[in-house]
Amino acid sequence: FWVADWFALMNDKMGGDLAKIVTVGKYLIEVWKAAGMDLTNVEFRWASDEITGHADEYWPTMLDVARRFNVTRIKKCCQIMGRLEGSLTAAQVLYPLMQCTDVFFLKADVCQLGVDQRKVNMLAREYCDAARRKHKPVILSHHMLYGLKKGQEKMSKSDPDSAIFMEDTVEDVERKIMNAYCPTEAEEDPAAADDGGPSEEGDAGRESMQLVTDTLKNPILDYVQHIVMSPPDATFTCATASDPDGMTYSDYGEVRSDFLAGKITPDQLKRGLIDSLNLLLQPVRDHFANDETARGLFEQVREFKRQSTVSQTKPADEVPKVFRLDLVDKGVVKSGSHLVFAPLPNPNPTLQSAADLLAKLKAGPDGAPKVLMLLDWTARVNSACDADVKVISAYHTLLLTSLRA
């Protein structure tokens, strides 16, 4: 199970605090356990650990993906973060490149993700064509739940009342569901009224949030269909006009048709959903109430949320956290080294380029360790020598031989 901590960092979750992100990741693992995940054959792997531990495999693949697509194509994938193109940071542009790389790094034959991830999954298939990879991943895109409020194609991360969360109390569930949008007939979508599509200011990726045409867009019915009645042999019980004590349905189509026919009122449908959701959530509540580790993680996450709502702005004198690779601290180079970057490889190296490089190395302070940086990955990104790994390696071998001579 891939715990994507670095991806949360790129999307500025928890204010970009990686320590908090890791805590939230551990909390989510407890949620999955409590929800009944069969852990017999499940191994949790953190993206940061796996990528760092296999950097020589991961990053060259990511760079190869990056060099085969232009920025416009990559920005189309950024709906996975719920971001419009004009608000993207450089890290968020990197996000789909890395997610595409994950498909090949994890050797995934089938990508089962929400439909909001469709464009980046298709990017992986396009990459197979560009890189002449024989086996393309199969894409299975899943439905995205509507937000609980009118006009929300999906939940809003900035609105806690737009969805039901695993830690919600009985009172939270009742409040959210009873206040939720629950239309009995389709209404015109103002955002798509002019040209049939979303406006530039609308929800990012709006058109791709649904797999089937649904003009009603009722989030209560959506929850009944895709949460309550999605498991095999699941049933849904709610009061009806003919049976105030409750009728049990085994087919979602009957629930929808009875609701649209007025046999089930919006309040009756909501009350039935509240009961069903609380039954599903109660084991999770019990786990976090009785398990000391889970309870501690929950308290930490709740404090993180409280801190984020207290102030959305940082003090003027706060020093921003900087993530920097310290090669000296890592023991890769010695302190005080004289660093020289080799030129990008080319298929026709000259003696003059070797002589210039040798002069730069000799220009360092007396006694200082000298480090020559060979830009093999940079060469691949810039398609030097057609990004051919063997040709790039041969160039560097020839360069080093000439310098030693």
C-alpha contacts under 8 A as a table, 3 or more apart, distances in Angstrom:
res1	aa1	res2	aa2	distance
1	F	42	V	6.51
1	F	43	E	5.74
1	F	44	F	4.57
1	F	45	R	5.85
2	W	44	F	6.20
2	W	45	R	5.15
2	W	46	W	6.02
2	W	47	A	6.43
3	V	25	G	6.64
3	V	44	F	6.84
3	V	45	R	5.93
3	V	46	W	4.74
3	V	47	A	5.90
4	A	7	F	5.31
4	A	8	A	6.50
4	A	46	W	6.28
4	A	47	A	5.09
4	A	48	S	7.59
5	D	8	A	5.19
5	D	9	L	6.41
5	D	18	L	7.37
5	D	21	I	6.19
5	D	22	V	6.35
5	D	25	G	7.09
5	D	46	W	6.69
5	D	47	A	6.08
5	D	48	S	6.50
6	W	9	L	4.91
6	W	10	M	6.31
6	W	18	L	7.76
6	W	47	A	6.40
6	W	48	S	5.85
7	F	10	M	5.06
7	F	11	N	6.33
7	F	95	Y	6.54
8	A	11	N	5.13
8	A	12	D	6.27
8	A	13	K	5.24
8	A	16	G	7.69
8	A	21	I	6.99
9	L	12	D	5.05
9	L	13	K	5.77
9	L	14	M	7.86
9	L	16	G	4.97
9	L	17	D	7.09
9	L	18	L	6.32
9	L	21	I	7.35
10	M	13	K	7.67
10	M	16	G	7.36
10	M	91	A	5.25
10	M	92	Q	5.81
10	M	94	L	7.93
10	M	95	Y	6.63
11	N	16	G	7.75
11	N	81	M	6.92
11	N	91	A	7.34
11	N	92	Q	5.94
11	N	95	Y	7.77
12	D	15	G	5.33
12	D	16	G	4.54
13	K	16	G	5.48
13	K	17	D	7.58
13	K	21	I	7.14
14	M	17	D	5.71
14	M	18	L	7.85
14	M	20	K	6.39
14	M	21	I	6.28
14	M	304	F	7.42
14	M	308	S	7.81
16	G	21	I	7.85
17	D	20	K	5.48
17	D	21	I	6.34
18	L	21	I	4.85
18	L	22	V	6.16
19	A	22	V	5.24
19	A	23	T	6.46
20	K	23	T	5.04
20	K	24	V	6.26
20	K	304	F	7.70
21	I	24	V	5.06
21	I	25	G	6.16
22	V	25	G	4.92
22	V	26	K	6.33
23	T	26	K	5.15
23	T	27	Y	6.23
23	T	297	L	6.86
23	T	300	Q	7.73
23	T	301	V	7.41
24	V	27	Y	4.89
24	V	28	L	6.18
24	V	297	L	7.60
24	V	301	V	6.25
25	G	28	L	5.10
25	G	29	I	6.39
26	K	29	I	5.11
26	K	30	E	6.56
26	K	297	L	7.36
27	Y	30	E	5.19
27	Y	31	V	6.41
27	Y	294	A	6.78
27	Y	297	L	5.48
27	Y	298	F	6.46
27	Y	301	V	7.61
28	L	31	V	4.84
28	L	32	W	6.25
29	I	32	W	5.17
29	I	33	K	6.28
30	E	33	K	5.06
30	E	34	A	6.13
30	E	294	A	6.12
31	V	34	A	5.10
31	V	35	A	6.07
31	V	166	M	7.29
31	V	284	V	6.63
32	W	35	A	5.07
32	W	36	G	6.64
32	W	37	M	5.68
33	K	36	G	5.52
33	K	37	M	5.27
33	K	38	D	7.66
33	K	39	L	7.54
34	A	37	M	7.31
34	A	283	P	6.29
34	A	284	V	4.88
34	A	287	H	5.98
35	A	280	L	7.95
35	A	281	L	7.71
35	A	283	P	6.85
35	A	284	V	5.90
38	D	41	N	7.57
38	D	42	V	7.48
39	L	42	V	4.80
39	L	43	E	7.72
45	R	49	D	7.52
45	R	50	E	7.00
46	W	49	D	5.43
46	W	50	E	6.27
47	A	50	E	5.24
47	A	51	I	5.88
48	S	51	I	5.39
48	S	52	T	5.98
49	D	52	T	5.27
49	D	53	G	5.90
50	E	53	G	5.08
50	E	54	H	6.08
51	I	54	H	5.22
51	I	55	A	5.45
51	I	58	Y	6.20
52	T	55	A	5.09
54	H	57	E	5.50
54	H	58	Y	6.10
55	A	58	Y	5.04
55	A	59	W	5.69
56	D	59	W	6.28
56	D	60	P	6.71
57	E	60	P	6.11
57	E	61	T	6.64
57	E	105	F	7.68
58	Y	61	T	5.44
58	Y	62	M	6.30
58	Y	101	T	7.33
58	Y	105	F	6.34
59	W	62	M	4.91
59	W	63	L	6.05
60	P	63	L	5.06
60	P	64	D	6.13
60	P	377	W	6.62
60	P	380	R	7.94
61	T	64	D	5.06
61	T	65	V	6.27
61	T	101	T	6.39
62	M	65	V	5.10
62	M	66	A	6.18
62	M	97	L	6.42
62	M	98	M	6.13
62	M	100	C	7.90
62	M	101	T	5.33
63	L	66	A	4.95
63	L	67	R	6.21
63	L	377	W	7.47
63	L	380	R	7.07
63	L	381	V	5.68
64	D	67	R	5.34
64	D	68	R	6.53
64	D	380	R	6.95
64	D	381	V	6.61
65	V	68	R	5.52
65	V	69	F	7.00
65	V	97	L	6.70
65	V	100	C	7.75
65	V	101	T	7.13
65	V	127	Y	6.65
66	A	69	F	5.85
66	A	70	N	7.82
66	A	97	L	6.32
66	A	381	V	7.26
67	R	70	N	7.54
67	R	380	R	7.86
67	R	381	V	5.41
67	R	382	N	7.16
67	R	383	S	7.35
68	R	127	Y	7.47
68	R	130	A	7.04
69	F	73	R	6.37
69	F	74	I	6.95
70	N	73	R	5.60
70	N	74	I	6.61
71	V	74	I	5.10
71	V	75	K	6.08
72	T	75	K	5.25
72	T	76	K	6.58
73	R	76	K	5.42
73	R	77	C	7.23
74	I	77	C	5.44
74	I	78	C	7.12
74	I	93	V	6.87
74	I	96	P	6.88
74	I	97	L	7.39
75	K	78	C	5.28
75	K	85	E	6.27
75	K	93	V	6.44
76	K	79	Q	7.00
76	K	85	E	7.75
76	K	119	K	7.31
77	C	80	I	6.46
77	C	96	P	6.26
77	C	117	Q	7.75
77	C	119	K	5.29
77	C	120	V	5.22
78	C	81	M	5.85
78	C	82	G	7.07
78	C	83	R	6.16
78	C	84	L	7.38
78	C	85	E	7.27
78	C	92	Q	7.27
78	C	93	V	6.92
78	C	95	Y	7.79
78	C	96	P	6.62
79	Q	82	G	4.68
79	Q	83	R	5.45
79	Q	84	L	6.94
79	Q	116	D	6.73
79	Q	117	Q	7.69
79	Q	204	A	5.34
79	Q	205	G	5.15
80	I	83	R	7.56
80	I	96	P	7.90
80	I	116	D	5.64
80	I	117	Q	5.41
80	I	120	V	7.88
81	M	92	Q	7.93
82	G	203	D	7.37
82	G	204	A	5.35
82	G	205	G	7.30
83	R	87	S	6.64
83	R	88	L	6.65
83	R	204	A	5.70
84	L	87	S	5.73
84	L	88	L	6.85
84	L	201	E	7.85
84	L	203	D	7.87
84	L	204	A	5.41
85	E	88	L	5.58
88	L	92	Q	5.88
88	L	93	V	6.77
89	T	92	Q	5.18
89	T	93	V	6.59
90	A	93	V	5.17
90	A	94	L	6.49
91	A	94	L	4.99
91	A	95	Y	6.40
92	Q	95	Y	4.97
92	Q	96	P	7.61
93	V	96	P	6.51
93	V	97	L	7.42
94	L	97	L	5.28
94	L	98	M	6.38
95	Y	98	M	5.33
95	Y	99	Q	6.19
96	P	99	Q	4.87
96	P	100	C	5.94
96	P	120	V	6.12
97	L	100	C	5.23
97	L	101	T	6.25
98	M	101	T	4.83
98	M	102	D	6.14
99	Q	102	D	5.01
99	Q	103	V	6.92
99	Q	120	V	7.36
100	C	103	V	5.58
100	C	104	F	7.48
100	C	120	V	6.28
100	C	121	N	6.68
100	C	123	L	6.81
100	C	124	A	5.37
101	T	104	F	5.54
101	T	105	F	6.07
101	T	124	A	7.72
102	D	105	F	4.81
102	D	106	L	5.70
103	V	106	L	5.57
103	V	107	K	6.02
103	V	108	A	5.32
103	V	111	C	7.59
103	V	124	A	7.21
103	V	137	P	7.75
104	F	107	K	4.71
104	F	108	A	6.35
105	F	108	A	7.88
108	A	111	C	6.57
108	A	137	P	6.70
109	D	136	K	7.57
109	D	137	P	4.87
109	D	138	V	6.19
110	V	137	P	5.46
110	V	138	V	4.65
110	V	139	I	5.99
110	V	140	L	7.13
111	C	121	N	7.34
111	C	137	P	6.69
111	C	138	V	6.13
111	C	139	I	5.01
111	C	140	L	5.95
111	C	141	S	7.92
112	Q	139	I	6.44
112	Q	140	L	4.84
112	Q	141	S	6.00
112	Q	142	H	7.17
113	L	116	D	7.98
113	L	117	Q	6.27
113	L	118	R	7.73
113	L	140	L	6.64
113	L	141	S	5.36
113	L	142	H	5.94
114	G	117	Q	5.60
114	G	118	R	7.27
114	G	141	S	5.22
114	G	142	H	4.46
114	G	143	H	6.07
114	G	144	M	6.19
115	V	118	R	5.12
115	V	141	S	4.62
115	V	142	H	5.24
115	V	143	H	6.05
115	V	144	M	6.60
115	V	208	S	6.53
115	V	209	M	5.94
115	V	210	Q	7.10
115	V	211	L	7.28
116	D	119	K	7.45
116	D	144	M	7.52
116	D	205	G	6.91
116	D	208	S	6.25
116	D	209	M	5.75
117	Q	120	V	5.74
117	Q	121	N	6.31
117	Q	141	S	7.60
118	R	121	N	5.07
118	R	122	M	6.11
118	R	139	I	7.74
118	R	141	S	6.47
118	R	208	S	7.99
119	K	122	M	5.05
119	K	123	L	6.17
120	V	123	L	4.77
120	V	124	A	6.56
121	N	124	A	5.16
121	N	125	R	6.77
121	N	139	I	6.70
122	M	125	R	5.00
122	M	126	E	6.19
122	M	139	I	7.68
123	L	126	E	4.95
123	L	127	Y	6.05
124	A	127	Y	5.01
124	A	128	C	6.47
124	A	136	K	7.74
124	A	137	P	7.46
125	R	128	C	5.14
125	R	129	D	6.81
125	R	136	K	5.51
125	R	137	P	6.46
126	E	129	D	5.20
126	E	130	A	6.36
127	Y	130	A	4.91
127	Y	131	A	5.84
127	Y	132	R	7.99
127	Y	133	R	7.94
128	C	131	A	5.20
128	C	132	R	5.51
128	C	133	R	4.56
128	C	134	K	6.93
128	C	135	H	7.39
128	C	136	K	6.08
129	D	132	R	4.98
129	D	133	R	6.35
130	A	133	R	7.83
133	R	136	K	7.16
142	H	211	L	7.64
143	H	209	M	7.30
143	H	210	Q	6.10
143	H	211	L	6.21
144	M	154	K	6.47
144	M	209	M	5.95
144	M	210	Q	6.47
145	L	153	E	7.69
145	L	154	K	5.73
145	L	155	M	7.26
145	L	219	P	7.29
145	L	222	D	6.58
145	L	223	Y	7.16
145	L	226	H	7.79
146	Y	152	Q	6.06
146	Y	153	E	5.01
146	Y	154	K	4.26
146	Y	155	M	6.18
146	Y	217	K	7.37
146	Y	218	N	7.69
146	Y	219	P	5.29
146	Y	222	D	6.98
147	G	150	K	7.61
147	G	151	G	7.81
147	G	152	Q	4.70
147	G	153	E	6.00
147	G	154	K	4.47
147	G	155	M	4.01
147	G	156	S	6.78
147	G	162	S	4.94
147	G	163	A	5.89
147	G	219	P	6.53
148	L	152	Q	7.02
148	L	155	M	7.17
148	L	161	D	7.22
148	L	162	S	4.69
148	L	163	A	5.82
148	L	176	K	7.59
148	L	177	I	7.48
148	L	180	A	5.05
148	L	181	Y	6.01
148	L	219	P	5.57
148	L	220	I	7.53
149	K	152	Q	5.87
149	K	162	S	5.95
149	K	180	A	5.55
149	K	181	Y	5.17
149	K	219	P	7.88
150	K	180	A	7.82
150	K	181	Y	5.37
151	G	189	D	7.83
152	Q	155	M	6.49
152	Q	156	S	7.44
152	Q	162	S	7.98
153	E	203	D	7.69
153	E	206	R	6.59
153	E	209	M	6.67
154	K	209	M	7.30
155	M	159	D	7.80
155	M	162	S	5.26
155	M	163	A	5.75
156	S	159	D	5.27
156	S	160	P	7.44
156	S	162	S	5.95
156	S	163	A	7.83
157	K	160	P	6.88
159	D	162	S	5.57
160	P	163	A	6.49
161	D	164	I	7.42
161	D	176	K	5.86
162	S	176	K	7.69
163	A	176	K	7.65
164	I	168	D	6.75
164	I	173	V	6.63
164	I	176	K	7.47
165	F	168	D	5.36
166	M	281	L	6.51
166	M	284	V	7.08
167	E	281	L	7.92
167	E	284	V	7.48
167	E	285	R	6.74
168	D	171	E	7.86
168	D	172	D	5.49
168	D	173	V	6.30
169	T	172	D	4.98
169	T	173	V	6.31
169	T	285	R	7.89
170	V	173	V	5.30
170	V	174	E	6.32
170	V	278	N	6.47
171	E	174	E	5.19
171	E	175	R	6.12
172	D	175	R	5.22
172	D	176	K	6.10
173	V	176	K	5.33
173	V	177	I	6.02
173	V	274	I	6.47
173	V	277	L	7.71
173	V	278	N	7.47
174	E	177	I	5.39
174	E	178	M	5.87
174	E	274	I	6.04
175	R	178	M	5.41
175	R	179	N	6.13
176	K	179	N	5.32
176	K	180	A	6.02
177	I	180	A	4.97
177	I	220	I	7.60
177	I	270	K	6.21
177	I	273	L	7.89
177	I	274	I	6.81
178	M	267	D	7.38
178	M	270	K	6.28
178	M	271	R	7.79
180	A	219	P	7.59
180	A	220	I	7.46
181	Y	218	N	6.84
181	Y	219	P	6.76
181	Y	220	I	7.54
182	C	218	N	5.36
182	C	219	P	6.66
182	C	220	I	6.17
182	C	266	P	6.36
183	P	186	A	7.12
183	P	216	L	7.00
183	P	217	K	7.84
183	P	218	N	5.92
183	P	266	P	7.98
184	T	216	L	7.49
184	T	218	N	7.96
184	T	259	F	7.45
184	T	260	L	5.83
184	T	266	P	7.91
185	E	216	L	5.92
185	E	260	L	7.41
186	A	215	T	5.36
186	A	216	L	4.24
186	A	217	K	7.40
187	E	215	T	7.30
187	E	216	L	6.93
188	E	193	A	7.20
189	D	192	A	5.52
189	D	193	A	6.02
190	P	193	A	4.95
190	P	194	D	7.86
191	A	194	D	7.51
191	A	197	G	7.16
191	A	198	P	5.47
191	A	199	S	6.20
191	A	202	G	7.24
192	A	195	D	5.98
192	A	196	G	4.48
192	A	197	G	4.64
192	A	198	P	5.29
192	A	199	S	7.32
193	A	196	G	5.86
193	A	197	G	7.73
194	D	197	G	7.71
197	G	207	E	7.07
198	P	202	G	5.82
198	P	203	D	7.54
198	P	206	R	6.61
198	P	207	E	7.05
199	S	202	G	5.06
202	G	206	R	7.36
203	D	206	R	5.28
205	G	208	S	5.62
205	G	209	M	6.75
206	R	209	M	5.56
207	E	210	Q	7.16
208	S	211	L	7.32
210	Q	213	T	7.15
210	Q	214	D	7.99
214	D	217	K	5.88
217	K	222	D	7.81
218	N	221	L	5.58
218	N	222	D	6.21
219	P	222	D	4.69
219	P	223	Y	6.17
220	I	223	Y	5.26
220	I	224	V	6.35
220	I	269	L	7.53
220	I	270	K	6.76
220	I	273	L	7.48
221	L	224	V	4.98
221	L	225	Q	6.11
221	L	256	R	7.02
222	D	225	Q	5.24
222	D	226	H	5.99
222	D	227	I	7.92
223	Y	226	H	5.37
223	Y	227	I	5.23
223	Y	228	V	6.60
223	Y	273	L	7.76
224	V	227	I	5.81
224	V	228	V	4.92
224	V	229	M	6.02
224	V	236	F	7.52
224	V	252	Y	7.65
224	V	273	L	6.61
225	Q	228	V	6.18
225	Q	229	M	5.18
225	Q	230	S	6.20
225	Q	252	Y	6.02
226	H	229	M	6.18
226	H	230	S	5.10
227	I	230	S	5.54
227	I	231	P	7.90
228	V	231	P	7.45
228	V	234	A	7.02
228	V	235	T	7.38
228	V	236	F	6.83
228	V	273	L	7.88
228	V	276	S	6.66
228	V	277	L	7.36
229	M	232	P	7.72
229	M	233	D	7.90
229	M	234	A	4.99
229	M	235	T	5.91
229	M	236	F	6.71
229	M	250	S	7.83
229	M	251	D	7.95
229	M	252	Y	6.90
230	S	234	A	6.81
231	P	234	A	5.48
233	D	250	S	7.09
234	A	250	S	6.49
235	T	248	T	6.48
235	T	249	Y	5.48
235	T	250	S	4.64
235	T	251	D	7.46
236	F	248	T	5.55
236	F	249	Y	5.17
236	F	250	S	6.63
236	F	272	G	7.40
236	F	273	L	7.98
236	F	276	S	7.35
237	T	246	G	6.01
237	T	247	M	5.40
237	T	248	T	4.21
237	T	249	Y	6.14
237	T	272	G	5.89
237	T	276	S	7.99
238	C	245	D	7.94
238	C	246	G	4.78
238	C	247	M	5.60
238	C	248	T	6.76
238	C	268	Q	6.22
238	C	269	L	6.22
238	C	271	R	6.97
238	C	272	G	4.35
238	C	273	L	7.72
239	A	243	D	5.95
239	A	244	P	4.68
239	A	245	D	5.67
239	A	246	G	3.88
239	A	247	M	5.90
239	A	264	I	7.15
239	A	268	Q	5.57
239	A	269	L	7.51
239	A	272	G	7.16
240	T	243	D	4.93
240	T	244	P	5.34
240	T	245	D	7.84
240	T	246	G	6.37
240	T	247	M	6.67
240	T	263	K	5.86
240	T	264	I	4.84
240	T	265	T	7.30
240	T	268	Q	6.79
241	A	244	P	6.12
241	A	263	K	5.35
241	A	264	I	6.17
241	A	265	T	7.79
242	S	263	K	7.38
243	D	246	G	5.56
243	D	247	M	6.19
244	P	247	M	7.97
249	Y	252	Y	7.18
249	Y	254	E	7.18
249	Y	255	V	6.77
251	D	254	E	5.63
251	D	255	V	6.95
252	Y	255	V	5.07
252	Y	256	R	6.35
253	G	256	R	5.21
253	G	257	S	6.13
254	E	257	S	5.14
254	E	258	D	5.97
255	V	258	D	5.32
255	V	259	F	6.12
256	R	259	F	5.13
256	R	260	L	6.17
257	S	260	L	5.17
257	S	261	A	6.03
258	D	261	A	5.02
258	D	262	G	6.26
258	D	263	K	5.03
258	D	264	I	5.92
259	F	262	G	5.22
259	F	263	K	5.66
259	F	264	I	4.58
259	F	265	T	6.49
259	F	266	P	7.66
259	F	269	L	7.76
260	L	263	K	7.56
260	L	264	I	7.80
261	A	264	I	7.68
262	G	265	T	6.08
264	I	268	Q	6.11
264	I	269	L	6.36
265	T	268	Q	5.16
265	T	269	L	6.22
266	P	269	L	5.12
266	P	270	K	6.11
267	D	270	K	5.07
267	D	271	R	6.09
268	Q	271	R	5.13
268	Q	272	G	6.22
269	L	272	G	5.24
269	L	273	L	6.27
270	K	273	L	5.03
270	K	274	I	6.11
271	R	274	I	5.07
271	R	275	D	6.40
272	G	275	D	5.32
272	G	276	S	6.34
273	L	276	S	5.03
273	L	277	L	6.02
274	I	277	L	5.26
274	I	278	N	6.14
275	D	278	N	5.31
275	D	279	L	6.36
276	S	279	L	5.23
276	S	280	L	6.50
277	L	280	L	5.11
277	L	281	L	6.13
278	N	281	L	4.98
278	N	282	Q	5.83
279	L	282	Q	5.48
279	L	283	P	7.86
280	L	283	P	6.91
280	L	284	V	7.96
281	L	284	V	5.32
281	L	285	R	6.35
282	Q	285	R	5.00
282	Q	286	D	6.10
283	P	286	D	5.02
283	P	287	H	6.15
284	V	287	H	5.13
284	V	288	F	6.39
285	R	288	F	5.33
285	R	289	A	6.10
286	D	289	A	5.03
286	D	290	N	6.01
287	H	290	N	5.33
287	H	291	D	5.60
287	H	294	A	7.19
288	F	291	D	5.58
288	F	292	E	7.57
288	F	294	A	5.20
288	F	295	R	4.80
288	F	298	F	7.22
289	A	292	E	7.74
289	A	294	A	7.96
289	A	295	R	6.09
290	N	295	R	7.39
291	D	294	A	5.36
291	D	295	R	6.00
292	E	295	R	5.09
292	E	296	G	6.15
293	T	296	G	5.21
293	T	297	L	6.36
294	A	297	L	5.20
294	A	298	F	6.15
295	R	298	F	5.05
295	R	299	E	6.24
296	G	299	E	5.19
296	G	300	Q	6.36
297	L	300	Q	5.10
297	L	301	V	6.23
298	F	301	V	5.15
298	F	302	R	6.07
299	E	302	R	5.10
299	E	303	E	6.19
300	Q	303	E	5.09
300	Q	304	F	6.28
301	V	304	F	4.96
301	V	305	K	6.34
302	R	305	K	5.13
302	R	306	R	6.24
303	E	306	R	4.93
303	E	307	Q	6.12
304	F	307	Q	5.16
304	F	308	S	6.28
305	K	308	S	5.15
305	K	309	T	6.38
306	R	309	T	5.29
306	R	310	V	6.22
307	Q	310	V	5.20
307	Q	311	S	6.80
308	S	311	S	5.89
308	S	312	Q	6.12
309	T	312	Q	6.55
311	S	314	K	7.52
314	K	318	E	6.66
315	P	318	E	5.31
326	D	329	D	5.30
326	D	330	K	6.21
327	L	330	K	4.97
327	L	331	G	6.17
327	L	332	V	5.18
327	L	333	V	5.86
328	V	331	G	5.10
328	V	332	V	5.95
328	V	333	V	5.19
328	V	334	K	5.67
328	V	335	S	5.82
329	D	332	V	7.72
330	K	333	V	7.91
331	G	334	K	6.90
333	V	337	S	7.06
333	V	371	V	7.66
334	K	337	S	5.83
334	K	369	P	6.93
336	G	368	A	6.39
336	G	369	P	7.11
337	S	368	A	5.58
337	S	369	P	4.66
337	S	370	K	5.58
337	S	371	V	6.59
338	H	361	L	7.60
338	H	364	G	5.63
338	H	365	P	7.43
338	H	368	A	6.26
338	H	369	P	6.03
338	H	370	K	4.74
338	H	371	V	6.01
339	L	361	L	7.95
339	L	370	K	6.08
339	L	371	V	4.80
339	L	372	L	6.07
339	L	373	M	7.21
340	V	357	L	7.95
340	V	360	K	6.92
340	V	361	L	6.55
340	V	370	K	7.77
340	V	371	V	6.21
340	V	372	L	5.00
340	V	373	M	6.11
341	F	372	L	5.87
341	F	373	M	4.76
341	F	374	L	6.53
341	F	375	L	7.34
342	A	357	L	6.98
342	A	372	L	6.59
342	A	373	M	5.87
342	A	374	L	5.40
342	A	375	L	6.66
343	P	374	L	7.88
343	P	375	L	7.52
344	L	375	L	6.50
344	L	376	D	7.93
344	L	378	T	7.67
344	L	379	A	5.82
344	L	384	A	6.87
345	P	349	P	7.65
345	P	379	A	6.61
345	P	384	A	6.13
345	P	385	C	6.70
345	P	392	I	6.10
345	P	395	Y	6.06
345	P	396	H	7.33
346	N	349	P	6.05
346	N	384	A	6.30
346	N	385	C	5.62
346	N	392	I	7.89
346	N	395	Y	7.26
347	P	385	C	6.04
347	P	391	V	7.71
347	P	395	Y	7.34
349	P	353	S	7.17
349	P	395	Y	7.67
350	T	353	S	5.49
350	T	354	A	6.94
351	L	354	A	5.24
351	L	355	A	6.27
352	Q	355	A	4.96
352	Q	356	D	6.10
353	S	356	D	5.13
353	S	357	L	6.21
354	A	357	L	5.13
354	A	358	L	6.18
354	A	399	L	6.64
354	A	402	S	6.81
354	A	403	L	6.40
355	A	358	L	5.09
355	A	359	A	6.28
355	A	403	L	7.77
356	D	359	A	5.16
356	D	360	K	6.42
357	L	360	K	5.14
357	L	361	L	6.39
358	L	361	L	5.13
358	L	362	K	6.28
358	L	403	L	6.62
359	A	362	K	5.12
359	A	363	A	6.18
360	K	363	A	5.08
360	K	364	G	7.24
361	L	364	G	5.99
361	L	370	K	6.71
361	L	372	L	7.82
364	G	368	A	6.79
364	G	370	K	7.33
365	P	368	A	5.51
374	L	396	H	7.28
375	L	378	T	5.16
375	L	379	A	6.00
376	D	379	A	5.04
376	D	380	R	6.51
376	D	392	I	6.69
376	D	393	S	7.63
377	W	380	R	5.09
377	W	381	V	6.39
378	T	381	V	5.13
378	T	382	N	6.23
379	A	382	N	5.19
379	A	383	S	6.00
379	A	384	A	4.94
379	A	385	C	7.75
379	A	387	A	6.55
379	A	392	I	7.48
380	R	383	S	4.93
380	R	384	A	6.06
380	R	386	D	7.65
380	R	387	A	4.38
380	R	388	D	7.40
380	R	389	V	7.64
381	V	384	A	7.72
381	V	387	A	7.31
382	N	387	A	7.48
383	S	386	D	4.79
383	S	387	A	4.42
384	A	387	A	5.31
384	A	388	D	7.88
384	A	392	I	7.76
385	C	388	D	5.94
385	C	391	V	6.49
385	C	392	I	6.52
387	A	392	I	7.30
388	D	391	V	5.35
388	D	392	I	6.17
389	V	392	I	5.15
389	V	393	S	6.09
390	K	393	S	5.11
390	K	394	A	6.09
391	V	394	A	4.98
391	V	395	Y	6.17
392	I	395	Y	5.13
392	I	396	H	6.44
393	S	396	H	5.22
393	S	397	T	6.22
394	A	397	T	5.03
394	A	398	L	6.18
395	Y	398	L	5.15
395	Y	399	L	6.10
396	H	399	L	4.89
396	H	400	L	6.08
397	T	400	L	5.31
397	T	401	T	6.13
398	L	401	T	5.13
398	L	402	S	6.22
399	L	402	S	5.26
399	L	403	L	6.31
400	L	403	L	5.07
400	L	404	R	6.17
401	T	404	R	5.26
401	T	405	A	6.20
402	S	405	A	5.07
